Amino acid sequence: MNHDDPLDRLASTLVPRIAASLGQPGRLLNAAEVAERCGVTRGWVYDHAGELGALRLGGGPRPRLRFDPGLVDEALRAGVGGQPRRRRARRAKTSQTGVELLPIGLPARVSSSHGNRQR
């Protein structure tokens, strides 16, 4: 490398910065990190794990998944799974008056003649 050449000086400055921005070489991401990085849900990551190049660690029924960041980026650029589902906030249920309802279940029916619950 010729340090008098402006291109060589620029390269020696940029290469370490680019390498640092890409993350640690060889570091694999878990599903939560992939979801955060891509702005999708963990469920979407698990649904498309094969397309994202998931590596399965362990041999049990639910092995841990790890992802190569480069393969994930390639898969997303190629359009894996169409449009990813974004996280949506749940809307609170409201009554006809616009008052927010409590999230409780319906009570069991009560017999009017005995006051006992029907089964």
N, C-alpha and C positions, 0 to 999 in steps of 0.2 A: 504494500500500500504506500502510495506516495502522499505524504502529508502536505505537500505544497499544492497538490491538485485540489481545487475547491470541491469537486464531486466526491473525492475520497474523504475530505473533512466532513462534508455533509452526511455521507454514509456512516462514518464512524460516530456521528452524533445521533442519527436517526435509528440505526439498527438496534441499539440497546433499548431505546424508548419503545419501539414497535414490539420488540420481544417481551418487554415488561407488560405492555398493554394486552398482549395475547394470553397472559397468565403463565403459570409455571409449566414448563414443558413436561409432558407425561402425566400431569395431574388430571384425574378423572372426576367428573361431576356426579353428584347424586341427583335423584329425581326432583327434589325440592330446589336445588340450585339451577337445574335446567328450566324448571317452571318459572323461577324468579327471573332468570336471564332472558327468557323468551316472552314473558308476560302472559303465560297461560297457567292453567290449573295443573296440579300434580296428576289429577285424573287423566287429563289430556296427554300428559307425558307417558303415563302407564299404558294408555290406550294405543299409543303410537311408538312404544318402546322399540319394537323390531325395526320400524322404519327409521328410527333415530340412531340405530346402531348400538343398542344397549348390550352391555356385557353382563352376563349373569355370574355373580360370585356365590359359590356354594351350590350344593346339590339338592337341597330340601325342596319342599313344595312351594316355598316363597323365597327364592334366592334374592339377595340384594342386587339392585341394578346400579350400574355405573355407566357413564357416558363420556365419550371422547368429545371435547368441545368442537373440534374441527369437523367431525362427522355430523354433529348436531347442526352446525351452521350450514353445511352442505345440504343436508336433508331439508332444512327450512327453506333454503334458496330454491330447491327443486320442487317445493310445494307439497311437502308431506301433509297428508290428512286434510287438504283443503285449507280453509280458514280456521285457525285455532279458536277454540271457545275462550273468550275472555271471562274473567271473574265478574259475576254480576251480584250486586247487593240484593238481598231479599227484601221485597216490599212487605211492610207490616199490613196485616189485614185490618180493615176498618169496617165499622158498622155503617148503616145507611145514614147516620147522622154525622159521619166523618170522624167519630171517636175511635181511637186505636183500641182493638180488642186484645184481651189477654190470651196467650197461646195455651189454652187448656182444652182437654177432650170433653166430649159430651157425656153427661151423667147417664147411668143405666136407667132404663125405664122403671118407674115405680107403679105398682098396682094400686089403683084408687080404692079398692075394697079392703085390702089387708095392710097396706103400707109397707109391704115387703118388696124387695127387688125381684124382678122377673129374670129368669135365667135363659 
